[in-house]
Amino acid sequence: MFESAVITSACAECDQDLEHCHGTAFQHCDGAADCSDDPGCRLPADLHLFTVPCAEVDCSCAGDPLELAGEQAAAS
């Protein structure tokens, strides 16, 4: 028989008063990151719960995905 999951009211980082963000960081080509939850968030991408490349959300800084794939293939 399966054990029931334990649900806590706060995450481990919250319990330890660690600086972190529960949002998703969209990592841009220049290294900058935008937070999905708080436009004023200035934490680096690695302090967010999730990090995704900006190309996943059709950001214009990523360029044309087909061009980028061709450039990466040519470089290898």
HELIX and SHEET records of a PDB file:
HELIX    1   1 ALA A   12  ASP A   15  1                                   4    
HELIX    2   2 ALA A   45  LEU A   47  5                                   3    
HELIX    3   3 CYS A   54  VAL A   57  5                                   4    
HELIX    4   4 SER A   60  ALA A   62  5                                   3    
HELIX    5   5 PRO A   65  ALA A   75  1                                  11    
SHEET    1   A 3 ALA A  33  CYS A  35  0                                        
SHEET    2   A 3 CYS A  21  GLN A  27 -1                                        
SHEET    3   A 3 HIS A  48  PRO A  53  1                                        
END                                                                             
